[in-house]
Amino acid sequence: MWRSYGGSARRTRSSATRWILVLQGGRDYQVAVADDLPAWREGLPEATINVLAAGNHLFFAGAGPSTVADYQVPGHLDPAVVTTISDWLP
């Protein structure tokens, strides 16, 4: 699996001129909370970072571990994503 996130967060921070909101699906196995989110926290210390526990990589809510089979099941964006974004906006 491709993983070269190393400098991405730092480059993003150095070029950002706006507030930053990072959303993470808690069930996302492609960009995992335990493996990948710490780099974003370190690289974007001023960002608002929110983990939506039920969300997979597409922010479809579910229960249990997410798998590649989840992509074959039609779904809708978890309403918590919209609420989180609207609550975050000034």
PDB file of N, CA, C and O in Angstrom:
ATOM      1  N   MET A   1       0.838  -1.180   0.000  1.00  0.00           N
ATOM      2  CA  MET A   1       0.000   0.000   0.000  1.00  0.00           C
ATOM      3  C   MET A   1       0.885   1.247   0.000  1.00  0.00           C
ATOM      4  O   MET A   1       1.892   1.290   0.707  1.00  0.00           O
ATOM      5  N   TRP A   2       0.526   2.241  -0.771  1.00  0.00           N
ATOM      6  CA  TRP A   2       1.307   3.461  -0.909  1.00  0.00           C
ATOM      7  C   TRP A   2       1.142   4.329   0.327  1.00  0.00           C
ATOM      8  O   TRP A   2       0.024   4.615   0.758  1.00  0.00           O
ATOM      9  N   ARG A   3       2.254   4.739   0.884  1.00  0.00           N
ATOM     10  CA  ARG A   3       2.210   5.597   2.070  1.00  0.00           C
ATOM     11  C   ARG A   3       3.377   6.569   2.046  1.00  0.00           C
ATOM     12  O   ARG A   3       4.438   6.271   2.594  1.00  0.00           O
ATOM     13  N   SER A   4       3.202   7.702   1.432  1.00  0.00           N
ATOM     14  CA  SER A   4       4.256   8.701   1.509  1.00  0.00           C
ATOM     15  C   SER A   4       3.649  10.017   1.997  1.00  0.00           C
ATOM     16  O   SER A   4       3.716  11.040   1.315  1.00  0.00           O
ATOM     17  N   TYR A   5       3.068   9.967   3.170  1.00  0.00           N
ATOM     18  CA  TYR A   5       2.444  11.152   3.754  1.00  0.00           C
ATOM     19  C   TYR A   5       3.446  12.042   4.463  1.00  0.00           C
ATOM     20  O   TYR A   5       3.144  13.193   4.778  1.00  0.00           O
ATOM     21  N   GLY A   6       4.649  11.512   4.719  1.00  0.00           N
ATOM     22  CA  GLY A   6       5.662  12.155   5.542  1.00  0.00           C
ATOM     23  C   GLY A   6       5.681  13.658   5.545  1.00  0.00           C
ATOM     24  O   GLY A   6       5.431  14.266   6.586  1.00  0.00           O
ATOM     25  N   GLY A   7       5.967  14.282   4.426  1.00  0.00           N
ATOM     26  CA  GLY A   7       6.096  15.733   4.401  1.00  0.00           C
ATOM     27  C   GLY A   7       4.829  16.456   4.012  1.00  0.00           C
ATOM     28  O   GLY A   7       4.809  17.687   4.014  1.00  0.00           O
ATOM     29  N   SER A   8       3.774  15.743   3.678  1.00  0.00           N
ATOM     30  CA  SER A   8       2.560  16.380   3.178  1.00  0.00           C
ATOM     31  C   SER A   8       1.988  17.399   4.143  1.00  0.00           C
ATOM     32  O   SER A   8       1.655  18.514   3.742  1.00  0.00           O
ATOM     33  N   ALA A   9       1.872  17.032   5.402  1.00  0.00           N
ATOM     34  CA  ALA A   9       1.275  17.930   6.382  1.00  0.00           C
ATOM     35  C   ALA A   9       2.125  19.176   6.562  1.00  0.00           C
ATOM     36  O   ALA A   9       1.591  20.281   6.659  1.00  0.00           O
ATOM     37  N   ARG A  10       3.432  19.012   6.606  1.00  0.00           N
ATOM     38  CA  ARG A  10       4.302  20.172   6.788  1.00  0.00           C
ATOM     39  C   ARG A  10       4.237  21.110   5.576  1.00  0.00           C
ATOM     40  O   ARG A  10       4.194  22.329   5.747  1.00  0.00           O
ATOM     41  N   ARG A  11       4.230  20.571   4.375  1.00  0.00           N
ATOM     42  CA  ARG A  11       4.117  21.407   3.182  1.00  0.00           C
ATOM     43  C   ARG A  11       2.780  22.122   3.156  1.00  0.00           C
ATOM     44  O   ARG A  11       2.709  23.292   2.781  1.00  0.00           O
ATOM     45  N   THR A  12       1.716  21.430   3.551  1.00  0.00           N
ATOM     46  CA  THR A  12       0.393  22.041   3.558  1.00  0.00           C
ATOM     47  C   THR A  12       0.359  23.200   4.543  1.00  0.00           C
ATOM     48  O   THR A  12      -0.156  24.273   4.230  1.00  0.00           O
ATOM     49  N   ARG A  13       0.906  22.982   5.731  1.00  0.00           N
ATOM     50  CA  ARG A  13       0.887  24.033   6.738  1.00  0.00           C
ATOM     51  C   ARG A  13       1.644  25.255   6.269  1.00  0.00           C
ATOM     52  O   ARG A  13       1.175  26.379   6.446  1.00  0.00           O
ATOM     53  N   SER A  14       2.808  25.057   5.674  1.00  0.00           N
ATOM     54  CA  SER A  14       3.640  26.195   5.305  1.00  0.00           C
ATOM     55  C   SER A  14       3.004  27.020   4.196  1.00  0.00           C
ATOM     56  O   SER A  14       3.332  28.197   4.045  1.00  0.00           O
ATOM     57  N   SER A  15       2.098  26.428   3.414  1.00  0.00           N
ATOM     58  CA  SER A  15       1.480  27.186   2.335  1.00  0.00           C
ATOM     59  C   SER A  15       0.046  27.606   2.653  1.00  0.00           C
ATOM     60  O   SER A  15      -0.580  28.296   1.849  1.00  0.00           O
ATOM     61  N   ALA A  16      -0.478  27.207   3.794  1.00  0.00           N
ATOM     62  CA  ALA A  16      -1.865  27.515   4.140  1.00  0.00           C
ATOM     63  C   ALA A  16      -1.989  28.938   4.663  1.00  0.00           C
ATOM     64  O   ALA A  16      -1.178  29.391   5.471  1.00  0.00           O
ATOM     65  N   THR A  17      -3.015  29.635   4.192  1.00  0.00           N
ATOM     66  CA  THR A  17      -3.292  30.983   4.679  1.00  0.00           C
ATOM     67  C   THR A  17      -4.670  31.071   5.317  1.00  0.00           C
ATOM     68  O   THR A  17      -5.104  32.152   5.715  1.00  0.00           O
ATOM     69  N   ARG A  18      -5.352  29.957   5.415  1.00  0.00           N
ATOM     70  CA  ARG A  18      -6.705  29.909   5.976  1.00  0.00           C
ATOM     71  C   ARG A  18      -6.751  28.922   7.128  1.00  0.00           C
ATOM     72  O   ARG A  18      -5.790  28.199   7.392  1.00  0.00           O
ATOM     73  N   TRP A  19      -7.895  28.908   7.812  1.00  0.00           N
ATOM     74  CA  TRP A  19      -8.112  27.906   8.849  1.00  0.00           C
ATOM     75  C   TRP A  19      -8.182  26.535   8.194  1.00  0.00           C
ATOM     76  O   TRP A  19      -8.575  26.413   7.034  1.00  0.00           O
ATOM     77  N   ILE A  20      -7.805  25.521   8.929  1.00  0.00           N
ATOM     78  CA  ILE A  20      -7.774  24.171   8.377  1.00  0.00           C
ATOM     79  C   ILE A  20      -8.610  23.246   9.245  1.00  0.00           C
ATOM     80  O   ILE A  20      -8.453  23.205  10.465  1.00  0.00           O
ATOM     81  N   LEU A  21      -9.505  22.501   8.593  1.00  0.00           N
ATOM     82  CA  LEU A  21     -10.292  21.470   9.248  1.00  0.00           C
ATOM     83  C   LEU A  21      -9.895  20.139   8.632  1.00  0.00           C
ATOM     84  O   LEU A  21      -9.964  19.971   7.414  1.00  0.00           O
ATOM     85  N   VAL A  22      -9.482  19.202   9.457  1.00  0.00           N
ATOM     86  CA  VAL A  22      -9.141  17.852   9.004  1.00  0.00           C
ATOM     87  C   VAL A  22     -10.171  16.905   9.589  1.00  0.00           C
ATOM     88  O   VAL A  22     -10.355  16.844  10.805  1.00  0.00           O
ATOM     89  N   LEU A  23     -10.840  16.167   8.714  1.00  0.00           N
ATOM     90  CA  LEU A  23     -11.805  15.165   9.159  1.00  0.00           C
ATOM     91  C   LEU A  23     -11.232  13.789   8.884  1.00  0.00           C
ATOM     92  O   LEU A  23     -10.617  13.559   7.843  1.00  0.00           O
ATOM     93  N   GLN A  24     -11.435  12.888   9.808  1.00  0.00           N
ATOM     94  CA  GLN A  24     -10.902  11.527   9.706  1.00  0.00           C
ATOM     95  C   GLN A  24     -12.008  10.554  10.064  1.00  0.00           C
ATOM     96  O   GLN A  24     -12.672  10.710  11.088  1.00  0.00           O
ATOM     97  N   GLY A  25     -12.205   9.558   9.227  1.00  0.00           N
ATOM     98  CA  GLY A  25     -13.149   8.491   9.549  1.00  0.00           C
ATOM     99  C   GLY A  25     -12.508   7.531  10.533  1.00  0.00           C
ATOM    100  O   GLY A  25     -11.419   7.018  10.276  1.00  0.00           O
ATOM    101  N   GLY A  26     -13.148   7.287  11.626  1.00  0.00           N
ATOM    102  CA  GLY A  26     -12.599   6.405  12.647  1.00  0.00           C
ATOM    103  C   GLY A  26     -12.454   4.962  12.196  1.00  0.00           C
ATOM    104  O   GLY A  26     -11.635   4.222  12.740  1.00  0.00           O
ATOM    105  N   ARG A  27     -13.252   4.549  11.194  1.00  0.00           N
ATOM    106  CA  ARG A  27     -13.193   3.189  10.668  1.00  0.00           C
ATOM    107  C   ARG A  27     -12.393   3.120   9.364  1.00  0.00           C
ATOM    108  O   ARG A  27     -12.376   2.076   8.712  1.00  0.00           O
ATOM    109  N   ASP A  28     -11.741   4.199   8.980  1.00  0.00           N
ATOM    110  CA  ASP A  28     -10.978   4.244   7.736  1.00  0.00           C
ATOM    111  C   ASP A  28      -9.739   3.368   7.866  1.00  0.00           C
ATOM    112  O   ASP A  28      -8.898   3.598   8.736  1.00  0.00           O
ATOM    113  N   TYR A  29      -9.628   2.374   7.009  1.00  0.00           N
ATOM    114  CA  TYR A  29      -8.448   1.509   7.066  1.00  0.00           C
ATOM    115  C   TYR A  29      -7.377   1.953   6.076  1.00  0.00           C
ATOM    116  O   TYR A  29      -6.250   1.463   6.142  1.00  0.00           O
ATOM    117  N   GLN A  30      -7.698   2.872   5.157  1.00  0.00           N
ATOM    118  CA  GLN A  30      -6.713   3.357   4.201  1.00  0.00           C
ATOM    119  C   GLN A  30      -5.860   4.481   4.789  1.00  0.00           C
ATOM    120  O   GLN A  30      -4.646   4.529   4.588  1.00  0.00           O
ATOM    121  N   VAL A  31      -6.501   5.358   5.497  1.00  0.00           N
ATOM    122  CA  VAL A  31      -5.814   6.438   6.215  1.00  0.00           C
ATOM    123  C   VAL A  31      -6.238   6.254   7.666  1.00  0.00           C
ATOM    124  O   VAL A  31      -7.238   6.818   8.112  1.00  0.00           O
ATOM    125  N   ALA A  32      -5.472   5.468   8.385  1.00  0.00           N
ATOM    126  CA  ALA A  32      -5.876   5.016   9.710  1.00  0.00           C
ATOM    127  C   ALA A  32      -5.572   6.042  10.800  1.00  0.00           C
ATOM    128  O   ALA A  32      -4.554   6.734  10.764  1.00  0.00           O
ATOM    129  N   VAL A  33      -6.473   6.118  11.757  1.00  0.00           N
ATOM    130  CA  VAL A  33      -6.305   7.033  12.886  1.00  0.00           C
ATOM    131  C   VAL A  33      -4.984   6.759  13.600  1.00  0.00           C
ATOM    132  O   VAL A  33      -4.213   7.685  13.852  1.00  0.00           O
ATOM    133  N   ALA A  34      -4.720   5.509  13.924  1.00  0.00           N
ATOM    134  CA  ALA A  34      -3.513   5.169  14.693  1.00  0.00           C
ATOM    135  C   ALA A  34      -2.229   5.373  13.891  1.00  0.00           C
ATOM    136  O   ALA A  34      -1.213   5.793  14.445  1.00  0.00           O
ATOM    137  N   ASP A  35      -2.269   5.081  12.603  1.00  0.00           N
ATOM    138  CA  ASP A  35      -1.047   5.114  11.798  1.00  0.00           C
ATOM    139  C   ASP A  35      -0.751   6.460  11.147  1.00  0.00           C
ATOM    140  O   ASP A  35       0.409   6.861  11.058  1.00  0.00           O
ATOM    141  N   ASP A  36      -1.783   7.157  10.692  1.00  0.00           N
ATOM    142  CA  ASP A  36      -1.572   8.339   9.863  1.00  0.00           C
ATOM    143  C   ASP A  36      -1.927   9.669  10.519  1.00  0.00           C
ATOM    144  O   ASP A  36      -1.308  10.691  10.222  1.00  0.00           O
ATOM    145  N   LEU A  37      -2.911   9.663  11.401  1.00  0.00           N
ATOM    146  CA  LEU A  37      -3.361  10.920  11.999  1.00  0.00           C
ATOM    147  C   LEU A  37      -2.295  11.623  12.836  1.00  0.00           C
ATOM    148  O   LEU A  37      -2.265  12.854  12.843  1.00  0.00           O
ATOM    149  N   PRO A  38      -1.420  10.907  13.538  1.00  0.00           N
ATOM    150  CA  PRO A  38      -0.392  11.619  14.306  1.00  0.00           C
ATOM    151  C   PRO A  38       0.477  12.556  13.460  1.00  0.00           C
ATOM    152  O   PRO A  38       0.864  13.625  13.931  1.00  0.00           O
ATOM    153  N   ALA A  39       0.784  12.172  12.229  1.00  0.00           N
ATOM    154  CA  ALA A  39       1.586  13.044  11.358  1.00  0.00           C
ATOM    155  C   ALA A  39       0.838  14.327  11.012  1.00  0.00           C
ATOM    156  O   ALA A  39       1.435  15.401  10.936  1.00  0.00           O
ATOM    157  N   TRP A  40      -0.462  14.209  10.804  1.00  0.00           N
ATOM    158  CA  TRP A  40      -1.252  15.406  10.524  1.00  0.00           C
ATOM    159  C   TRP A  40      -1.348  16.293  11.771  1.00  0.00           C
ATOM    160  O   TRP A  40      -1.292  17.518  11.668  1.00  0.00           O
ATOM    161  N   ARG A  41      -1.491  15.680  12.929  1.00  0.00           N
ATOM    162  CA  ARG A  41      -1.523  16.468  14.171  1.00  0.00           C
ATOM    163  C   ARG A  41      -0.206  17.219  14.378  1.00  0.00           C
ATOM    164  O   ARG A  41      -0.200  18.383  14.780  1.00  0.00           O
ATOM    165  N   GLU A  42       0.901  16.543  14.100  1.00  0.00           N
ATOM    166  CA  GLU A  42       2.215  17.162  14.251  1.00  0.00           C
ATOM    167  C   GLU A  42       2.448  18.242  13.195  1.00  0.00           C
ATOM    168  O   GLU A  42       2.946  19.325  13.503  1.00  0.00           O
ATOM    169  N   GLY A  43       2.091  17.943  11.968  1.00  0.00           N
ATOM    170  CA  GLY A  43       2.348  18.873  10.874  1.00  0.00           C
ATOM    171  C   GLY A  43       1.394  20.043  10.820  1.00  0.00           C
ATOM    172  O   GLY A  43       1.719  21.089  10.258  1.00  0.00           O
ATOM    173  N   LEU A  44       0.215  19.878  11.401  1.00  0.00           N
ATOM    174  CA  LEU A  44      -0.801  20.934  11.392  1.00  0.00           C
ATOM    175  C   LEU A  44      -1.287  21.210  12.808  1.00  0.00           C
ATOM    176  O   LEU A  44      -2.463  21.001  13.103  1.00  0.00           O
ATOM    177  N   PRO A  45      -0.409  21.673  13.689  1.00  0.00           N
ATOM    178  CA  PRO A  45      -0.808  21.846  15.087  1.00  0.00           C
ATOM    179  C   PRO A  45      -1.919  22.871  15.285  1.00  0.00           C
ATOM    180  O   PRO A  45      -2.637  22.815  16.284  1.00  0.00           O
ATOM    181  N   GLU A  46      -2.070  23.797  14.358  1.00  0.00           N
ATOM    182  CA  GLU A  46      -3.106  24.819  14.499  1.00  0.00           C
ATOM    183  C   GLU A  46      -4.435  24.387  13.892  1.00  0.00           C
ATOM    184  O   GLU A  46      -5.429  25.102  14.023  1.00  0.00           O
ATOM    185  N   ALA A  47      -4.472  23.243  13.237  1.00  0.00           N
ATOM    186  CA  ALA A  47      -5.695  22.769  12.588  1.00  0.00           C
ATOM    187  C   ALA A  47      -6.689  22.210  13.598  1.00  0.00           C
ATOM    188  O   ALA A  47      -6.318  21.727  14.668  1.00  0.00           O
ATOM    189  N   THR A  48      -7.946  22.291  13.229  1.00  0.00           N
ATOM    190  CA  THR A  48      -8.992  21.600  13.966  1.00  0.00           C
ATOM    191  C   THR A  48      -9.077  20.210  13.368  1.00  0.00           C
ATOM    192  O   THR A  48      -9.323  20.061  12.171  1.00  0.00           O
ATOM    193  N   ILE A  49      -8.878  19.196  14.185  1.00  0.00           N
ATOM    194  CA  ILE A  49      -8.911  17.811  13.712  1.00  0.00           C
ATOM    195  C   ILE A  49     -10.033  17.084  14.419  1.00  0.00           C
ATOM    196  O   ILE A  49     -10.119  17.076  15.647  1.00  0.00           O
ATOM    197  N   ASN A  50     -10.895  16.471  13.616  1.00  0.00           N
ATOM    198  CA  ASN A  50     -12.062  15.792  14.150  1.00  0.00           C
ATOM    199  C   ASN A  50     -12.121  14.374  13.611  1.00  0.00           C
ATOM    200  O   ASN A  50     -12.081  14.165  12.399  1.00  0.00           O
ATOM    201  N   VAL A  51     -12.215  13.407  14.498  1.00  0.00           N
ATOM    202  CA  VAL A  51     -12.371  12.007  14.107  1.00  0.00           C
ATOM    203  C   VAL A  51     -13.841  11.650  14.253  1.00  0.00           C
ATOM    204  O   VAL A  51     -14.422  11.768  15.331  1.00  0.00           O
ATOM    205  N   LEU A  52     -14.429  11.210  13.150  1.00  0.00           N
ATOM    206  CA  LEU A  52     -15.819  10.778  13.160  1.00  0.00           C
ATOM    207  C   LEU A  52     -15.811   9.260  13.276  1.00  0.00           C
ATOM    208  O   LEU A  52     -15.608   8.554  12.288  1.00  0.00           O
ATOM    209  N   ALA A  53     -16.030   8.768  14.481  1.00  0.00           N
ATOM    210  CA  ALA A  53     -15.799   7.370  14.835  1.00  0.00           C
ATOM    211  C   ALA A  53     -16.492   6.370  13.924  1.00  0.00           C
ATOM    212  O   ALA A  53     -15.914   5.324  13.627  1.00  0.00           O
ATOM    213  N   ALA A  54     -17.689   6.645  13.478  1.00  0.00           N
ATOM    214  CA  ALA A  54     -18.445   5.671  12.687  1.00  0.00           C
ATOM    215  C   ALA A  54     -18.084   5.698  11.204  1.00  0.00           C
ATOM    216  O   ALA A  54     -18.500   4.813  10.457  1.00  0.00           O
ATOM    217  N   GLY A  55     -17.321   6.695  10.766  1.00  0.00           N
ATOM    218  CA  GLY A  55     -17.067   6.879   9.342  1.00  0.00           C
ATOM    219  C   GLY A  55     -15.967   6.005   8.769  1.00  0.00           C
ATOM    220  O   GLY A  55     -14.964   5.732   9.429  1.00  0.00           O
ATOM    221  N   ASN A  56     -16.171   5.564   7.515  1.00  0.00           N
ATOM    222  CA  ASN A  56     -15.104   4.875   6.802  1.00  0.00           C
ATOM    223  C   ASN A  56     -14.366   5.901   5.936  1.00  0.00           C
ATOM    224  O   ASN A  56     -14.483   7.102   6.181  1.00  0.00           O
ATOM    225  N   HIS A  57     -13.614   5.453   4.937  1.00  0.00           N
ATOM    226  CA  HIS A  57     -12.834   6.362   4.095  1.00  0.00           C
ATOM    227  C   HIS A  57     -13.724   7.345   3.331  1.00  0.00           C
ATOM    228  O   HIS A  57     -13.301   8.459   3.020  1.00  0.00           O
ATOM    229  N   LEU A  58     -14.942   6.936   3.034  1.00  0.00           N
ATOM    230  CA  LEU A  58     -15.883   7.786   2.300  1.00  0.00           C
ATOM    231  C   LEU A  58     -16.828   8.542   3.225  1.00  0.00           C
ATOM    232  O   LEU A  58     -17.745   9.224   2.769  1.00  0.00           O
ATOM    233  N   PHE A  59     -16.596   8.416   4.530  1.00  0.00           N
ATOM    234  CA  PHE A  59     -17.463   9.002   5.551  1.00  0.00           C
ATOM    235  C   PHE A  59     -18.871   8.427   5.509  1.00  0.00           C
ATOM    236  O   PHE A  59     -19.842   9.124   5.803  1.00  0.00           O
ATOM    237  N   PHE A  60     -18.978   7.152   5.143  1.00  0.00           N
ATOM    238  CA  PHE A  60     -20.233   6.426   5.279  1.00  0.00           C
ATOM    239  C   PHE A  60     -20.205   5.804   6.671  1.00  0.00           C
ATOM    240  O   PHE A  60     -19.244   5.125   7.035  1.00  0.00           O
ATOM    241  N   ALA A  61     -21.253   6.035   7.439  1.00  0.00           N
ATOM    242  CA  ALA A  61     -21.303   5.501   8.800  1.00  0.00           C
ATOM    243  C   ALA A  61     -21.520   3.993   8.776  1.00  0.00           C
ATOM    244  O   ALA A  61     -22.177   3.458   7.884  1.00  0.00           O
ATOM    245  N   GLY A  62     -20.963   3.332   9.758  1.00  0.00           N
ATOM    246  CA  GLY A  62     -21.122   1.895   9.878  1.00  0.00           C
ATOM    247  C   GLY A  62     -20.638   1.434  11.233  1.00  0.00           C
ATOM    248  O   GLY A  62     -20.311   2.242  12.102  1.00  0.00           O
ATOM    249  N   ALA A  63     -20.597   0.137  11.399  1.00  0.00           N
ATOM    250  CA  ALA A  63     -20.132  -0.450  12.658  1.00  0.00           C
ATOM    251  C   ALA A  63     -19.108  -1.529  12.332  1.00  0.00           C
ATOM    252  O   ALA A  63     -19.177  -2.173  11.285  1.00  0.00           O
ATOM    253  N   GLY A  64     -18.179  -1.713  13.223  1.00  0.00           N
ATOM    254  CA  GLY A  64     -17.158  -2.734  13.031  1.00  0.00           C
ATOM    255  C   GLY A  64     -16.084  -2.286  12.058  1.00  0.00           C
ATOM    256  O   GLY A  64     -16.155  -1.191  11.499  1.00  0.00           O
ATOM    257  N   PRO A  65     -15.102  -3.127  11.861  1.00  0.00           N
ATOM    258  CA  PRO A  65     -13.991  -2.762  10.960  1.00  0.00           C
ATOM    259  C   PRO A  65     -14.489  -2.549   9.528  1.00  0.00           C
ATOM    260  O   PRO A  65     -15.350  -3.283   9.042  1.00  0.00           O
ATOM    261  N   SER A  66     -13.942  -1.549   8.873  1.00  0.00           N
ATOM    262  CA  SER A  66     -14.244  -1.273   7.480  1.00  0.00           C
ATOM    263  C   SER A  66     -13.382  -2.168   6.590  1.00  0.00           C
ATOM    264  O   SER A  66     -12.245  -2.491   6.935  1.00  0.00           O
ATOM    265  N   THR A  67     -13.933  -2.563   5.447  1.00  0.00           N
ATOM    266  CA  THR A  67     -13.192  -3.400   4.504  1.00  0.00           C
ATOM    267  C   THR A  67     -13.405  -2.878   3.088  1.00  0.00           C
ATOM    268  O   THR A  67     -14.224  -1.988   2.858  1.00  0.00           O
ATOM    269  N   VAL A  68     -12.668  -3.437   2.157  1.00  0.00           N
ATOM    270  CA  VAL A  68     -12.813  -3.049   0.756  1.00  0.00           C
ATOM    271  C   VAL A  68     -14.224  -3.351   0.252  1.00  0.00           C
ATOM    272  O   VAL A  68     -14.699  -2.687  -0.670  1.00  0.00           O
ATOM    273  N   ALA A  69     -14.891  -4.323   0.831  1.00  0.00           N
ATOM    274  CA  ALA A  69     -16.266  -4.649   0.430  1.00  0.00           C
ATOM    275  C   ALA A  69     -17.232  -3.494   0.700  1.00  0.00           C
ATOM    276  O   ALA A  69     -18.278  -3.404   0.056  1.00  0.00           O
ATOM    277  N   ASP A  70     -16.897  -2.619   1.635  1.00  0.00           N
ATOM    278  CA  ASP A  70     -17.756  -1.466   1.923  1.00  0.00           C
ATOM    279  C   ASP A  70     -17.957  -0.584   0.694  1.00  0.00           C
ATOM    280  O   ASP A  70     -18.990   0.073   0.564  1.00  0.00           O
ATOM    281  N   TYR A  71     -16.980  -0.566  -0.205  1.00  0.00           N
ATOM    282  CA  TYR A  71     -17.084   0.284  -1.396  1.00  0.00           C
ATOM    283  C   TYR A  71     -18.111  -0.235  -2.391  1.00  0.00           C
ATOM    284  O   TYR A  71     -18.512   0.495  -3.297  1.00  0.00           O
ATOM    285  N   GLN A  72     -18.536  -1.461  -2.239  1.00  0.00           N
ATOM    286  CA  GLN A  72     -19.530  -2.046  -3.129  1.00  0.00           C
ATOM    287  C   GLN A  72     -20.957  -1.786  -2.639  1.00  0.00           C
ATOM    288  O   GLN A  72     -21.921  -2.059  -3.356  1.00  0.00           O
ATOM    289  N   VAL A  73     -21.088  -1.267  -1.439  1.00  0.00           N
ATOM    290  CA  VAL A  73     -22.397  -1.030  -0.842  1.00  0.00           C
ATOM    291  C   VAL A  73     -22.742   0.452  -0.989  1.00  0.00           C
ATOM    292  O   VAL A  73     -22.021   1.308  -0.477  1.00  0.00           O
ATOM    293  N   PRO A  74     -23.845   0.762  -1.688  1.00  0.00           N
ATOM    294  CA  PRO A  74     -24.238   2.173  -1.797  1.00  0.00           C
ATOM    295  C   PRO A  74     -24.464   2.774  -0.411  1.00  0.00           C
ATOM    296  O   PRO A  74     -24.975   2.111   0.491  1.00  0.00           O
ATOM    297  N   GLY A  75     -24.086   4.007  -0.260  1.00  0.00           N
ATOM    298  CA  GLY A  75     -24.273   4.673   1.016  1.00  0.00           C
ATOM    299  C   GLY A  75     -24.396   6.167   0.847  1.00  0.00           C
ATOM    300  O   GLY A  75     -24.347   6.693  -0.265  1.00  0.00           O
ATOM    301  N   HIS A  76     -24.552   6.830   1.951  1.00  0.00           N
ATOM    302  CA  HIS A  76     -24.688   8.284   1.955  1.00  0.00           C
ATOM    303  C   HIS A  76     -23.716   8.863   2.967  1.00  0.00           C
ATOM    304  O   HIS A  76     -23.360   8.213   3.950  1.00  0.00           O
ATOM    305  N   LEU A  77     -23.301  10.066   2.719  1.00  0.00           N
ATOM    306  CA  LEU A  77     -22.432  10.780   3.634  1.00  0.00           C
ATOM    307  C   LEU A  77     -23.085  10.831   5.014  1.00  0.00           C
ATOM    308  O   LEU A  77     -24.261  11.172   5.143  1.00  0.00           O
ATOM    309  N   ASP A  78     -22.320  10.492   6.029  1.00  0.00           N
ATOM    310  CA  ASP A  78     -22.806  10.544   7.401  1.00  0.00           C
ATOM    311  C   ASP A  78     -23.218  11.989   7.712  1.00  0.00           C
ATOM    312  O   ASP A  78     -22.405  12.897   7.534  1.00  0.00           O
ATOM    313  N   PRO A  79     -24.443  12.229   8.167  1.00  0.00           N
ATOM    314  CA  PRO A  79     -24.868  13.593   8.510  1.00  0.00           C
ATOM    315  C   PRO A  79     -23.937  14.273   9.516  1.00  0.00           C
ATOM    316  O   PRO A  79     -23.876  15.502   9.567  1.00  0.00           O
ATOM    317  N   ALA A  80     -23.217  13.488  10.310  1.00  0.00           N
ATOM    318  CA  ALA A  80     -22.278  14.078  11.268  1.00  0.00           C
ATOM    319  C   ALA A  80     -21.177  14.863  10.560  1.00  0.00           C
ATOM    320  O   ALA A  80     -20.623  15.799  11.136  1.00  0.00           O
ATOM    321  N   VAL A  81     -20.854  14.497   9.325  1.00  0.00           N
ATOM    322  CA  VAL A  81     -19.842  15.229   8.558  1.00  0.00           C
ATOM    323  C   VAL A  81     -20.342  16.643   8.271  1.00  0.00           C
ATOM    324  O   VAL A  81     -19.623  17.618   8.486  1.00  0.00           O
ATOM    325  N   VAL A  82     -21.558  16.745   7.793  1.00  0.00           N
ATOM    326  CA  VAL A  82     -22.143  18.048   7.472  1.00  0.00           C
ATOM    327  C   VAL A  82     -22.266  18.895   8.732  1.00  0.00           C
ATOM    328  O   VAL A  82     -21.946  20.084   8.718  1.00  0.00           O
ATOM    329  N   THR A  83     -22.726  18.289   9.814  1.00  0.00           N
ATOM    330  CA  THR A  83     -22.861  19.005  11.083  1.00  0.00           C
ATOM    331  C   THR A  83     -21.503  19.491  11.579  1.00  0.00           C
ATOM    332  O   THR A  83     -21.374  20.630  12.026  1.00  0.00           O
ATOM    333  N   THR A  84     -20.500  18.635  11.501  1.00  0.00           N
ATOM    334  CA  THR A  84     -19.161  19.009  11.956  1.00  0.00           C
ATOM    335  C   THR A  84     -18.624  20.193  11.161  1.00  0.00           C
ATOM    336  O   THR A  84     -18.060  21.127  11.731  1.00  0.00           O
ATOM    337  N   ILE A  85     -18.801  20.149   9.839  1.00  0.00           N
ATOM    338  CA  ILE A  85     -18.313  21.248   8.993  1.00  0.00           C
ATOM    339  C   ILE A  85     -19.085  22.524   9.282  1.00  0.00           C
ATOM    340  O   ILE A  85     -18.482  23.585   9.442  1.00  0.00           O
ATOM    341  N   SER A  86     -20.418  22.439   9.354  1.00  0.00           N
ATOM    342  CA  SER A  86     -21.194  23.658   9.588  1.00  0.00           C
ATOM    343  C   SER A  86     -20.947  24.255  10.971  1.00  0.00           C
ATOM    344  O   SER A  86     -20.966  25.475  11.132  1.00  0.00           O
ATOM    345  N   ASP A  87     -20.715  23.399  11.970  1.00  0.00           N
ATOM    346  CA  ASP A  87     -20.395  23.901  13.313  1.00  0.00           C
ATOM    347  C   ASP A  87     -19.024  24.545  13.351  1.00  0.00           C
ATOM    348  O   ASP A  87     -18.795  25.464  14.137  1.00  0.00           O
ATOM    349  N   TRP A  88     -18.108  24.078  12.512  1.00  0.00           N
ATOM    350  CA  TRP A  88     -16.741  24.594  12.485  1.00  0.00           C
ATOM    351  C   TRP A  88     -16.640  25.934  11.773  1.00  0.00           C
ATOM    352  O   TRP A  88     -15.811  26.769  12.135  1.00  0.00           O
ATOM    353  N   LEU A  89     -17.478  26.144  10.763  1.00  0.00           N
ATOM    354  CA  LEU A  89     -17.411  27.393  10.007  1.00  0.00           C
ATOM    355  C   LEU A  89     -17.760  28.595  10.879  1.00  0.00           C
ATOM    356  O   LEU A  89     -18.630  28.511  11.747  1.00  0.00           O
ATOM    357  N   PRO A  90     -17.077  29.709  10.643  1.00  0.00           N
ATOM    358  CA  PRO A  90     -17.372  30.908  11.460  1.00  0.00           C
ATOM    359  C   PRO A  90     -18.745  31.472  11.183  1.00  0.00           C
ATOM    360  O   PRO A  90     -19.135  32.471  11.787  1.00  0.00           O
TER     361      PRO A  90
END
